[in-house]
Amino acid sequence: METYVESRIKIKDFNSDKTILKISDADRLLKFNDEIVITDSLNNAFLKSGNSLINESILDIIDNYVLTYKKNPRSYAIYDKLLNCLICDSHSFGKHIFDNKVILGLGDSNFVVTREICNNKILSTYQLSILGTWHDGPIEKPYQVADFCGLCQNVLVITMTNGDVLFLDIEKGEVRAFLKDAHVARNLQQINGSNIFQGIYGYTFLEVDAESGTVLRKMDLKEEWKRVGRESDINYIGVDVVSEGLHYFIANTNIVGVFNPKTLHIEDYYEFDFDKKQHQQLKGGKENLQIKEGKIYCLDTLGNLYELERNS
């Protein structure tokens, strides 16, 4: 099995040994126009050069849309990849944008709302209580959205907090399909703009067809972890990012790996030897795992940025 070469760095110029930027309170690792962006604890955003990206606080960067906010007076805005302001409002636009549409309704909200970016007009609203409830052991709970995964021909793919997958027609505001017991609460991603979505969460790899609302493939990864020589019950995958046909993931809080959906094998992984006394670990959230030109960038809780590259 191939191994990763670890290059531990602060925020630096990767073509030299000179450190040009150090952010002691680095909080998130993002990407804008194919450039790595680091935000600090106050949501200020910096490019690798050390220059500020924009003179506003960053909520998120999604498909080259920059979502920002200001405190005094409170306002929210969405900028395009040229940093032109598309829309500004006193109310938040959330953190999900697909095909020039803003999707709202994460967490304890009972509604999924779709708006147009250009005019902030509501396209559709769907009430989640229509789905009924689910049972967490003896406890009956309402359905809640864990993540909005993508939009395919007006079908919004949604993962629920209990791992079910909902396919919602945003034009009609009605359900196309609802997959129970999918066991993937996050990380479903659209593959090359097609109707196929894939993702890994926990110990499950899932592939679905958004057009038909069906499961194409589903795999328990516990046996695969055994195949590569690791205990199967201690390698929980929380972050998964698809790039050029491969799934790059973070397992536990100290493993970065690669899964190939064609072979259904874990091709490689690297385990960090972190300082437990400092509670050092990899930061969660898919924004903190970025892939650029075959190199893997990840951020730890002490503000260290890592560049990983597989041996050829």
N, C-alpha and C positions, 0 to 999 in steps of 0.2 A: 504494500500500500504506500502511496505517495504521502509525504508529510509537508506541512507548511513550513516556510521559512519566516520566522517572526522578526520584524524590525520594530523595536519599541521606540517610540518617538514622542515628543511633545508636538505642538502644532508647528510644523517646520516645512522648509523647502525640501521636497523629497529627492531633488537632484543634487543636494549638497549636504554637508554636515552642519551647516550654519542654522541655528534656531532663530527664526525671524518673528515668531509669535508664540506666546505662551499665555493660555487662559486658565488660571488656577481653578475657576469655577465653571469650566466648560460643562454644558448641560445637555446639548443635543447635537447630533451630527446629521446634516441635511445635504441636499444637492440641488443646485440651481444652474440651469444652462450647462449641465455636465461639469460643474465646478463644485468642489467640496465646500460646504458652509458650516461653520461652527457657531452655535449660540451659547451665550453665557446665562447665568441664573436670572438675569434681568431681561432675557429675551432679546438682547442686542445680537446682531448677526454679523459675522466676520468672514471674509474670504481668506483663502490660504495666504494671500499676499499681506494680510493684516488690515486691509481696507474694510471699512464698513459697507455692508451690502445696501442698506437703506436706512434713512434716519427715522425709523419707526420701530416699535417693538414687534417681533415676529411671533405670530401664532403658529404658522406652519407654512411649508412649501409643498405644493401638490401639483405634479405635472407642469412645473414651471409657472404655476400661479402662486403669487406670494400673498399670504393672508396676514394682515397687520392690525395693530390697534394703537390708539393713543388714550391716555388717561384724562387729560384736561384740555378741552372737554372730552368725555368718553366718546370714541368713534371707532368704527371698524372699516377696513377697506380691502379690496382685492386688486392686485396689480398683475399685469401680464408679464411675459418674459423679457420685454423691453423696459419694464418698470413703469409702464403707463398705468395710471389709476383707471380701473374699469367701473368701479362702483364704490360708494362710500355711504355708510349709514350709522345711526346711533345704536343699532342692534347687531349682534353677532351673526355672521354668516355660517357659523360652524366650521368644520374642518374637512368637509368632503365635497369635492368638485369633480364632476364627470361630464364631458361633452358640453361645456358652458352651462352646466346646471349645478346648483347648490343643493345638497341633500342635508336635511336636518332631522333629528329624532333619536340620537344616541341615548343610552342609559335609561333613566326612569321615565322618559317621555312616552306618552301613549299614542303619539302620532308620528308618522313619517311624512315629511313635507318636502316637496320639490319646487325649487324656484329657478327662474331664468336669471343669469348673471346680468344680462344687458339692461333689464328693467325691474328686477326684483319681483316680478310677477309670479304668483303661486300657480304652478301647473296642476298639481294634484295633492291631495291629502289622504292618507290611509290610517285608519284607527286600528292599532294593534290588538285591542281587546276583542276584536272580531275573531281572532285566532283562538280565543279561549284561554286556557291555563295549562300548565304542565306541573308534574309532581317531582319535587326534589325530596325523595324518600316519602315521608308522611306529610310533607308540607306542600300545599298548593300555591303556585307562584304565577304571576302574569308574565307573558312573554316580553322580553326587552331586547333591544338591539345592542349587539356587541360591536359590530363593524359593518360599514357599507363598503362592499368589495369592488364594485364596478358596474358599468352600465353597458348592456348589449342589446341593441335594437329596441330601446325603450324598456327593456327588462332590467330592473335594478336587483343585483344579487346582494343579499343581506345575510349575515350570520348572526344568530341569536346567542344570548349568554349561556344557554344550555347546550349549544352545539348544533342545533337544528339550522337548516338553511332555507331561506324564504326567497322566492322569485316574484318580484312585484312589478306589475305593468304600471309605469308612472304616468302614462297618458290616460288610462282608464281608472287608475287608482284601485286596482283589484289584483288579487293573487293569481299568478299563473301556475305556480306549483309550490309545495311545501314539503321539504325532505326532513322527516323525523329521524332522530338517532344518527345524524351524520358525524357527530363527535368532532366538529371543527368550529370552534367559536370565533376564530380569527384566521387571517392570513390567506384566504382565498384570493387569487389574483388572475386577472384576465391574461390569456396567453396570446401575444402578438395581435391584439385587436380582434380576436376570433370569438366564437361563442363558447369556447372552452375555458374553464376556470380550474386552477389547481392550487393546492395549498397543503401545508403541513402544520398541524397543531397538536401539541401533546405527543401522542404516539401514533397519530393517524395521518396518512397521506390520502387526500381526496381529490378526485377529478370529476367535474360535473359539466353538463351541457346546459347552458343558460337558455337556449332556445326551446329545448324540450323539457327542461326542468328535471333531468334524470341523472343518476349516478353512473358514470362511465367506469371508474375504477376506484377502489378503496382498499387500503392496505394498513395492517397493523405493523408498526416498525419495531416492535419489541424483539422479534426474531432477527431482524436485520442488525440491530445493535449487538445481539449475541454473535452474529456472523463476523462482525468486525472486532470482536474480542472485548466487548464491554457489557457490564451488567445491564439487563434490559429495563429494570425498574428505577433507574436513577438518571435517565437521559431524556428529560422532559423538554420538548422543543416549544419555546414560546415565541420566537421570532423567525420568520421565513421570508426571504426576498428572492424573486425569480429574476434571473438575468441570463440572456442568451441560452435559454433552454435548460438551465440548471437551477436548483434550489439551494440557496445559501442560507444557513440557519444558525441560530444561537440556541444551544441546549444547556440546561441548568443555568448557571451564571458564569461559566468559564470555558465553554466549548464553542468553537466555530467550526462548521462542517459544510459538506457539499453532498447533495442527494441528486441522483440522475433519474428523472421520471421515465426515461426510456428503458433503462435496465432495472429500475426499482431497487437500486443499490445505493448505500452511502459510500461515495467514492473516496472520501477523505475527511479528516477532521484534525483540528489542533486544539490541545488542552492547555490553557494558561495556568501557570503556577502562581496564583495570586497570594497577596499578604492577607491572611485571614484576620490578623490583629487589627488591621486598618479597615476591615470589612470591604476589602477591594473585590469588585466583581464587574462583569460587563453590564452596561446599562441596557435596560429593556427598551422595547419600542422599535418598530421596523425602521424608523428614521435613523436609528443609531447603528444600522448595518447598511453600508453603502458599497456598491460595486462600480468600479470604473476601470475600463481597459484591462479587465481580468484580475485586477487587484482588489483586495477586500479591505475596507476601512471600518473599524469599530472603535467605540469609546468606552472607557471604564469609569467607575464612580469616583476616581481620584483626578479625573480630568486628563488622563493620558489618551492620546489618539494612537491607534495601531494600524500599521499597514501590513497585510499578509499576502504572500504570493506563493503559489504552488510551484514546487520544483518541476521542471520539464523533464 
